[in-house]
Amino acid sequence: MGIERGSGRKTAFLAATATVSLFIIAALVAAWSVFYAPGPSAQAGQTTIVTLPSGAGVSAIAATLKSAGVIRSTDMFKAAATLTGADRKLRAGEYEVPSKASLRSVIVLLVEGRVVRHYVTLPEGWSSAQAVDILNNQPILIGTVDGTPEEGSLWPDTYEVSRGETRDSVVARMRRARDENLARLWAARSPATVARTPEEAMVLASIVEKETGLAAERPRVAAVFTNRLRAGMRLESDPTIVYGITRGRPLGRGIRRSELDRPTAWNTYQIDGLPPTPIANPGRDAVAAVLNPPRSEELFFVADGTGGHVFARTYDEHLANVARWREIERRKAGLPPEAPPPAVPGTVPGVPNASPDAASGAAAPPGVTVPPGARVISIPPATTAPAR
C-alpha cells in the first residue's frame, strides 16, 4: 500500500508539473507572438508621431504610446521592456512609429533613439524679414515672432528645432550665435579693416554678402569696398538701393533709374560711407573678409556674365569691363551691338551719380586716383589699428 501511495503521489506531481509547464510554454508562446506580432494600424497615414518627454519613466512612456495608438497593452510593453532590459535605455524625443509596428520594433526604436530631427536653415545673405518667413513656415514650431529682428542680428546657419518649440526661442538662439561668432571674428580682425566697431563690420559684411554669391570672391569684394572707403569714394552698391525700397524683400525686377537717384538711408549711390544698418544677415565668410581684407589696389567690379565678377584698378579699366558686360547682356537678349551713347554735358559715363559738383573739398589718399565726381570722405588711415 505504501508503495502504491507513493507512486500515485509521484504520478500526480509529474502531471501537475507537466500542466504547469504547458501553461508556461503557452504563456511564452503567447508573449512571443505578441512581442513580434504586428501592432495597431496608424490612425492616419503610414506613421504615427509620438513625443516622449525627458525624464519620463516606463509607465509614463507606456501610457503615452497607448494613448497614441502604437501599442495595444501598457502591461505588455512594461513587461517586455523589463524582461529585455530596455526599461533603463528608453530615450526621450520625437518618434515616427510605422503603422503596424510590432512591440519589439517600438522598443528597438526607443532604445536606439531613432528620433525625428527637424531643422531650419537661415541662408547667408537673407534678411531678418525672410528669417521670420522661414520660421513661420515651419509647422512644428509654435507662437509668433515678437516683431522683425534687427537686420544683421541673426547668424545664418542650420538649427535643429523640436516640435512645440517657440519661434521666439529659435530667434534667441540665432541672436546668441551671431553675438558669439561676431565676438570671435572681431577679436581676430586685422588693422587693415575699415570697420571701427563690430556693428560697422556687420553693415559692410552684409553688402559684401549681397554683392556676390561666390565664396571665393568675398575677400576680393571686401577689399574693393575697403579701398573705396579709404579713397573717399561712395560704395555704389546696387543691393543697398533694393534694401531702401523693400526692407529686405526681393525686388523682383531691375532697379529703375528713378530709384537709383532716390535718396534713402541705405542708398550708397547717394550717401557717403556706410548705411545705418546692415542690409541682410551676413555669414562667417563675409564677416571674416571685411575684418581681414586682402591687400589690393582694385576699386571697381562688374558682372562678367558667368556668375562672377571682373575687377579693375582704374576707372578706365572699369568702363571697358562695363562695356563688355553690356554687350553680354545685349547678346543674351538677342539684340544687336550697341553704339556708344553721346556724352551728356556735366555727367560722367558709367557713373550714374557722378557729376562735377559732387566732389567735396577733402583730399584723396596719396597715390589714389579718384574718378570724376566721387566724394572724398574721412576714413582712418590703413596704418591705424581699429580701437578695441
C-alpha positions in Angstrom: 0.0 0.0 0.0 2.8 2.4 0.9 4.5 1.8 -2.5 1.2 2.4 -4.4 0.5 5.6 -2.4 4.0 6.9 -3.1 3.7 6.0 -6.8 0.4 7.9 -7.0 1.8 11.0 -5.5 4.7 10.9 -7.9 2.4 10.5 -10.8 0.2 13.4 -9.6 3.3 15.6 -9.1 4.5 14.8 -12.6 1.1 15.5 -14.0 0.9 18.8 -12.2 4.4 19.7 -13.3 3.5 18.9 -16.9 0.4 21.0 -16.7 2.3 24.0 -15.3 5.0 23.6 -18.0 2.3 23.6 -20.6 0.9 26.7 -19.2 4.3 28.4 -19.1 5.1 27.3 -22.6 1.7 28.5 -23.8 2.3 31.8 -22.0 5.7 32.2 -23.5 4.3 31.4 -27.0 1.6 34.0 -26.5 4.1 36.6 -25.2 6.4 35.8 -28.0 3.6 36.2 -30.6 2.5 39.5 -29.1 6.2 40.7 -29.0 6.7 40.0 -32.7 3.1 40.3 -33.9 2.0 43.4 -36.0 0.9 46.3 -33.8 -2.1 48.7 -34.3 -2.5 50.5 -37.6 -1.8 54.2 -37.7 -4.9 56.3 -37.3 -3.9 58.4 -40.4 -1.2 57.8 -43.0 1.6 55.4 -42.7 3.2 56.6 -39.4 2.2 58.0 -36.0 4.2 60.8 -34.4 4.8 60.3 -30.7 6.8 62.6 -28.4 8.3 61.2 -25.2 9.3 63.9 -22.7 12.7 63.8 -21.0 12.7 62.1 -17.6 9.5 60.0 -18.3 9.5 56.5 -16.6 8.4 53.3 -18.2 4.9 53.6 -17.0 4.5 57.1 -18.4 6.1 56.1 -21.7 3.8 53.1 -21.9 0.7 55.3 -21.3 1.9 57.8 -24.0 2.4 55.0 -26.5 -1.0 53.5 -25.7 -2.7 56.9 -26.0 -1.1 57.5 -29.3 -2.3 54.1 -30.5 1.0 52.5 -31.3 0.8 49.7 -28.7 -2.2 47.6 -27.5 -1.3 47.0 -23.9 0.7 49.1 -21.4 1.3 46.0 -19.2 2.8 44.0 -22.1 5.0 47.0 -23.0 6.3 47.3 -19.4 6.8 43.6 -19.1 8.7 43.4 -22.4 10.8 46.4 -21.6 11.7 45.0 -18.2 12.5 41.5 -19.4 14.7 42.7 -22.2 16.5 45.3 -20.0 15.2 48.1 -22.3 13.4 49.9 -19.4 16.8 51.5 -18.5 17.6 52.5 -22.1 14.5 54.2 -23.4 15.3 57.6 -24.8 13.2 60.8 -24.9 12.4 62.6 -28.1 10.0 62.7 -31.1 9.5 59.4 -32.8 7.8 58.4 -36.1 6.3 54.9 -35.5 5.4 53.0 -38.6 1.9 51.7 -38.9 1.5 48.1 -37.5 5.0 48.2 -35.9 5.4 45.3 -33.6 6.1 45.7 -29.9 9.7 44.6 -30.4 10.1 47.2 -33.2 8.7 50.0 -31.0 11.1 49.1 -28.1 14.1 48.9 -30.5 13.1 52.3 -31.9 13.1 53.9 -28.4 16.3 52.1 -27.3 18.3 53.1 -30.3 16.9 56.7 -30.0 15.9 57.0 -33.7 14.2 60.3 -33.1 12.8 62.6 -35.8 15.1 65.5 -36.3 13.8 68.9 -37.6 16.0 71.7 -38.9 15.5 75.2 -40.1 18.2 77.0 -42.2 18.8 80.7 -42.4 20.8 81.1 -45.6 23.7 83.6 -45.8 22.5 87.0 -47.0 18.8 86.6 -46.2 17.1 89.4 -44.4 15.5 89.3 -41.0 12.1 89.6 -42.6 12.9 86.5 -44.6 14.1 84.7 -41.5 10.7 85.3 -39.9 9.1 83.8 -43.0 11.2 80.7 -42.6 10.2 80.2 -39.0 6.5 80.9 -39.8 6.6 78.2 -42.5 7.9 75.6 -40.1 4.7 73.9 -38.8 6.2 72.1 -35.8 7.1 75.5 -34.2 4.6 77.4 -32.1 3.9 81.0 -31.2 4.8 84.1 -33.2 8.0 86.1 -33.5 7.8 89.3 -31.4 8.4 91.8 -34.3 11.1 91.6 -37.0 14.6 91.1 -35.5 17.1 93.9 -36.2 18.8 93.5 -39.5 22.1 91.7 -39.1 21.3 90.4 -35.6 20.8 86.7 -36.7 23.5 84.2 -37.6 23.0 82.3 -40.8 23.2 78.6 -40.1 21.2 75.4 -39.8 19.5 74.9 -36.5 17.9 71.8 -35.0 14.5 72.5 -33.6 12.0 70.5 -31.6 8.3 70.0 -32.1 6.5 72.5 -29.9 9.5 74.9 -29.6 8.5 78.5 -29.8 9.6 80.6 -32.8 10.9 83.3 -30.4 13.2 80.8 -28.8 14.7 79.9 -32.2 15.3 83.7 -32.9 17.0 83.9 -29.5 19.3 81.1 -30.5 20.1 82.8 -33.8 20.9 86.0 -31.9 23.2 84.3 -29.5 25.0 82.5 -32.3 25.5 85.9 -34.0 26.9 87.5 -30.9 29.3 84.6 -30.2 30.6 84.3 -33.7 31.0 88.1 -34.2 32.9 88.4 -31.0 35.4 85.7 -32.1 35.8 87.2 -35.6 36.2 90.7 -34.2 38.9 89.6 -31.8 40.8 88.2 -34.8 40.5 91.3 -37.0 43.5 92.9 -38.8 44.5 96.6 -38.8 43.6 96.7 -42.5 39.8 96.7 -41.7 37.9 100.0 -42.0 35.3 98.7 -39.5 35.7 100.7 -36.3 33.1 98.7 -34.4 31.5 95.2 -34.7 28.3 96.9 -35.8 30.1 98.6 -38.7 31.7 95.2 -39.7 28.2 93.7 -39.9 27.0 96.6 -42.1 29.8 96.2 -44.6 29.8 92.4 -44.5 26.1 92.4 -45.4 26.8 94.5 -48.5 29.7 92.1 -49.5 27.3 89.2 -48.9 24.7 90.6 -51.2 27.1 91.6 -53.9 28.4 88.1 -54.7 27.2 84.6 -54.3 30.7 83.2 -54.8 32.5 82.5 -51.5 35.9 82.8 -53.3 35.0 86.4 -54.3 34.1 87.7 -50.9 37.6 88.7 -49.8 38.2 90.5 -53.1 34.9 92.3 -53.0 35.6 93.3 -49.3 39.0 94.6 -50.4 37.3 96.8 -53.2 34.9 98.3 -50.7 37.7 98.8 -48.2 39.7 100.6 -50.8 36.8 102.7 -51.9 36.1 103.9 -48.4 39.7 104.7 -47.8 39.8 106.6 -51.1 36.7 108.6 -50.1 34.6 107.0 -52.8 31.0 106.1 -52.3 30.3 102.3 -52.2 27.7 102.5 -55.0 26.3 99.0 -54.3 23.0 98.1 -56.0 21.8 95.9 -53.2 21.7 98.9 -50.9 19.2 100.5 -53.3 17.0 97.5 -53.1 17.1 97.4 -49.3 16.0 101.0 -49.2 13.0 100.1 -51.3 11.9 96.7 -49.9 13.5 96.5 -46.4 14.8 93.0 -47.1 12.3 91.6 -49.5 13.3 90.6 -53.1 12.6 93.4 -55.6 11.7 91.0 -58.3 12.8 93.3 -61.2 15.6 95.5 -62.2 16.4 98.8 -60.5 14.9 101.8 -62.1 16.9 105.0 -62.7 14.5 106.9 -60.5 15.2 104.5 -57.7 18.9 104.8 -58.1 18.6 108.6 -57.9 16.2 108.5 -54.9 17.9 109.2 -51.6 17.3 106.7 -48.8 19.3 106.0 -45.7 20.7 102.9 -47.4 21.3 104.1 -51.0 25.1 104.1 -51.2 24.9 105.9 -54.6 23.5 108.8 -52.6 25.1 108.6 -49.2 28.7 108.7 -48.0 30.3 105.9 -46.1 28.2 103.1 -44.7 24.4 102.8 -44.3 22.9 103.0 -40.8 22.2 99.3 -40.6 23.1 96.0 -42.3 21.0 95.1 -45.4 21.0 91.4 -44.6 22.3 88.8 -42.2 25.9 88.1 -43.5 27.6 84.8 -43.0 31.0 83.9 -41.5 33.0 84.3 -44.7 31.7 87.7 -45.5 32.3 89.0 -42.0 35.8 87.5 -41.9 36.6 89.1 -45.3 35.6 92.5 -44.1 37.6 92.2 -40.9 40.7 90.8 -42.7 40.6 92.2 -46.2 43.5 91.2 -48.5 45.9 93.8 -49.9 44.6 95.1 -53.2 44.5 98.2 -55.4 41.2 97.3 -57.1 38.4 99.9 -56.8 35.7 98.5 -59.2 34.0 95.3 -60.2 31.2 94.4 -62.5 29.5 91.1 -63.5 31.4 89.0 -66.0 28.5 87.0 -67.4 29.4 83.7 -65.8 28.0 84.3 -62.3 31.2 86.1 -61.1 32.8 89.5 -61.5 35.7 91.1 -63.2 37.7 93.6 -61.2 39.6 96.7 -62.1 42.1 99.1 -60.5 41.4 102.1 -62.7 38.3 103.9 -63.8 39.1 103.4 -67.5 39.6 99.6 -67.0 36.2 99.6 -65.2 34.5 101.4 -68.1 35.8 98.8 -70.5 34.6 96.0 -68.3 31.2 97.6 -68.0 31.0 97.9 -71.8 31.8 94.2 -72.2 29.1 93.3 -69.7 26.6 95.5 -71.6 27.4 93.6 -74.8 27.0 90.3 -73.0 23.6 91.4 -71.8 22.6 92.5 -75.3 23.7 89.2 -76.8 21.7 87.3 -74.2 18.7 89.4 -75.1 19.3 88.8 -78.9 19.9 92.5 -79.5 22.4 94.0 -82.0 25.6 95.6 -80.7 25.0 99.0 -79.1 26.7 102.1 -80.4 28.4 104.3 -77.7 25.9 106.8 -76.3 26.6 110.5 -76.9 28.3 112.3 -74.0 26.0 114.4 -71.8 27.5 117.6 -70.5 28.0 117.6 -66.8 27.9 113.8 -66.3 30.5 111.0 -66.2 29.7 108.0 -68.4 29.1 104.8 -66.4 28.8 106.6 -63.1 25.1 107.3 -62.5 25.5 109.7 -59.6 28.8 111.3 -60.6 28.8 114.9 -61.6 31.4 117.7 -61.3 29.6 119.3 -58.4 29.5 116.1 -56.4 33.1 116.2 -55.2 34.0 117.5 -51.8 37.0 119.5 -50.8 38.7 116.7 -48.9 41.9 115.2 -50.4 42.2 111.6 -51.6 45.0 109.4 -50.1 48.4 109.7 -51.8 48.7 107.6 -54.9 44.9 107.0 -55.4 43.2 108.3 -58.5 39.5 109.2 -57.7 37.1 109.1 -60.6 35.4 112.3 -61.5 32.5 113.1 -59.3 33.4 110.8 -56.4 33.1 112.3 -52.9 36.1 112.1 -50.6 35.2 111.3 -47.0 37.2 111.0 -43.8 38.3 107.4 -43.1 41.0 106.4 -40.7 44.3 105.6 -42.5 45.2 102.0 -43.2 48.1 102.0 -40.8 45.8 102.8 -37.8 44.7 99.8 -35.9 41.0 99.8 -35.0 40.0 100.6 -31.5 39.5 97.6 -29.3 
